[in-house]
Each structure stands twice: as structure tokens, then as C-alpha cells.
Amino acid sequence: MLNLFVLPISGVMKMWHLFFHSLLGINEHHAWLLSLVGLIVTVRALIAPFAWMQYRAARISVLMRPHLDAVRRAYAERTDRRGMLEEMALTSRLRKRFHYKPAAGCIPPLIQLAAFVGLYRLLLRIARPTEGLDAQHHRIGFLSAQDVSSFLDTTFLGVPLPAYRAMPAERLAELGTTRSEVTGLILPFLLLAVVFTVLNMALSLHRSRQSLNYASDLAINIYKVTLLLAIWIPIMLVTAGLFGPLPVAIIVYWFGNNLWTLSQNALIHLLLRRRLPLETDHRAYFRRQRKEHRAIRERERAQNREIWALRVKGVGSSEHRKRAVEKAELRRVQRASEKKHRKDIARAKKETRRGIIAEAKAAKRAAKGGRQATPGGATATGAGPVAPPAGQRDERHGRHSLDREWAGRMRVEVPTERRGTGGRHRRGE
């Protein structure tokens, strides 16, 4: 597993070192410092296209949400086969119309995870060799023992790259530095890296706040957790940098990577605002959703205040105590009933969807078997292809009748013309 992550990262560092040292003639130790910068450029440049795909898919899902919400509300209580077919057909058509690809958002996290794990383990393995600083070093990936030894002798502003603040004073003396020198070097880079991280999280929170899905408890909880992380992560990072085993090399990389990430995300945010803008209808939808959510929360708080007021009065009055118990029980029963109703609807929809999928698979297998048995497209009885029933979609001969049935029922109509300067999500069918 170590080689799986470390091997490509070590190869990139080796190539950048050869480029700076062998081709450009830069000093060997300076070439190692520049190879860290080159590694940042390489990894982030590889991730940049996938990051754009991820953020673009997220913005398209935001633009598509009012229409999907209209479909879900219209079919919220429909569990019959026709209702499920209509809902699935409309949902599928919306995703095709907006060119939505949910899998695009899954690629960048996987690439970043592999790259960062490999890079961290490689730098940590070089900066903290198990055989000791003075022993004969071993080969790590594409880096030879001589490369590892050269990297260990490299300094940044007079401080060795393997040094870190929590290192024992004896080991720091062996490296030719002191704790105060290490602290004076890493502190400004560490604080700037934390500032870049906070600004990046603030930009992400701003984007989420603009289009937060208040109808989803999961989305609200994720937003709250992100707010807490925006407070906790800076403290954790400063603590790890000052009191943890984070060598100077890793903090330098961290500084450059966070600066790149902030610049990249800011640029992507500006491009998305230009190419996929939030229209007036979308902003009105999000404001209405936020207002509905706040009204529900305020109603729940009013109920809680009323119950607690009755409980306080119930200290000296059995009648108020009885009313408080009755109101609390009534609210519990109502919530349980609503929860059970939602679960029953979801279960019925799931069973209906399973039946539809099973029927589709069976029909596909039957059609495949029929084509194999009767070449030329004829059916088993010798007739030609069967025309689809009235009211159902035929991909080859026209649009679904649901387009006519659904016309005008969406809150926010999907426009056929292009909007904004890019507006590819506005392309009609």
C-alpha cells in the first residue's frame, strides 16, 4: 500500500529535481525546494479539470433543484405504478436537459485522497527516516539512497527540511538548528496556511449558504458541521504544526498547496457565476424555501415555550401540569404519525420502483432473446417491431405525452433559450 501511493509521487519529485538540477543547473539543494513547488503544480494541475467538473455538477444540481422539488411535491403521495413512472420519467428528463452527471463530483475527492496520502507519507518517510539521520538511507520509490540523503541535507532559510518544532533538542542540535529557529521559520508559513484554509472554507460556506437545501435535514446538518469545522480546524492545524511531528518540508508544501487551492476555488467560483448564474427565479425559490424553514422552526420554538411555561406553572398547579403533559403527548403523537406516514410512503415507493425495475430488466432480457432467436428485428410471430402503447414514450418517434400533461405545472420553468454568457445548462432538448 505504501508503494501504491508513494511511487507516483516520488517519481514526480525525481523528475522535477532532474529538471531543475540536471537541465537548468540549479544547486542540488535548491532543486529539492523547487521540486516541492513543482509537485504542488503537478498534482493541482491534474486535479483542476476534475475539480471544475465537481463544482460544475454541484452548481447544475442547484439550478435543477427547484424543478426536481416541483416534481417531488406533485408526486409526494403517489405510490402507484403510473405515478412512479411519471416521476421517474420527469426526473430523468430534467437530468438530461441540464446535462447533469452526478458521478463527476466523485472523481476529485478520490484523486486528492490518493495524492495527499502518498505525498504526506513520502515527505514524512524522507524527513523522519527509520534508520536515523546518520545511517545509510534506503531507497524510497524512485528516490535513491543518495537522493534521500541529499534531501535531508537541504535547508530552507537556514533550517533543515527534516526539522520540526517538537523534535528533541539533541536531534535539532545534530541537524544544526534550534527550536527557536524552527519556530521563527514555520510560524508565519503556518499562520498563512491556516488563513488560506479559513478563507477557502468561508468561500465554500458562502456558496452553500446561497443555495442551501432547507428541505433536507442532511444538508442542514452538513452545513452546521462545516461551520463548526471552520472554527475547529484552524486550532487543530496550528496545534499540529507547533506541537506535532510536521517537518518543515510538509509545512512548506502545505502553505503552497493551500494558496493554490484558494486561488483555484476563487477562480472556479467566478467562472460558475458567469457561466451558470443563479437566475431571479432560482433566488426567489431559495428565499421562499428559507422563509418556510424559518417559519417551521419558529412554530416549533413557540410550542416548546408554551409547554415549558405550562410546566413552570405546573409547579404549583395540577391543572397546568396536566395541560403540559397533554400538549407534549399530542406533539409526540403528531410527530410519530408524520414520521410513520413518511416511512410508509417511502417504503411503498421503493417497492413500486423495485417492481418497475424488475419488469424493465425482464422485458430487456426477453427482447434480447427475441432478437437472437429471430434475426432482422422480427418478433417470434414474424411481425415487425411493436408500436408503444398510447401515452408512453417512444424515443425514436416523438416526445412523451407527459410533456403535454406536465406543461405549466413547474414552479420555475426550464427555459429553452440560453441565459448568461455560457449557459450550456439552458440548452433545450
Sequence and secondary structure as in RCSB ss.txt:
>XXXX:A:sequence
MLNLFVLPISGVMKMWHLFFHSLLGINEHHAWLLSLVGLIVTVRALIAPFAWMQYRAARISVLMRPHLDAVRRAY
AERTDRRGMLEEMALTSRLRKRFHYKPAAGCIPPLIQLAAFVGLYRLLLRIARPTEGLDAQHHRIGFLSAQDVSS
FLDTTFLGVPLPAYRAMPAERLAELGTTRSEVTGLILPFLLLAVVFTVLNMALSLHRSRQSLNYASDLAINIYKV
TLLLAIWIPIMLVTAGLFGPLPVAIIVYWFGNNLWTLSQNALIHLLLRRRLPLETDHRAYFRRQRKEHRAIRERE
RAQNREIWALRVKGVGSSEHRKRAVEKAELRRVQRASEKKHRKDIARAKKETRRGIIAEAKAAKRAAKGGRQATP
GGATATGAGPVAPPAGQRDERHGRHSLDREWAGRMRVEVPTERRGTGGRHRRGE
>XXXX:A:secstr
 HHHHHHHHHHHHHHHHHIIIIIS   HHHHHHHHHHHHHHHHHHHHHHHHHHHHHHHHHHHHHHHHHHHHHHHT
TT  SHHHHHHHHHHHHHHHHHTT  GGGGGHHHHHHHHHHHHHHHHHHHHHS TT SSS    BTTB HHHHHH
HHT EETTEETT  TTS HHHHHHHT  HHHHHHHHHHHHHHHHHHHHHHHHHHHHHHHHT  TT HHHHHHHHH
HHHHHHHHHHHHHHHHHHSS  HHHHHHHHHHHHHHHHHHHHHHHHHHHHS   HHHHHHHHHHHHHHHHHHHHH
HHHHHHHHHHHHHTTT HHHHHHHHHHHHHHHHHHHHHHHHHHHHHHHHHHHHHHHHHHHHHHHHHHHHHHHHST
TS  TTS       TTS  TTT   THHHHHTT SSS   SS  SSS GGG   
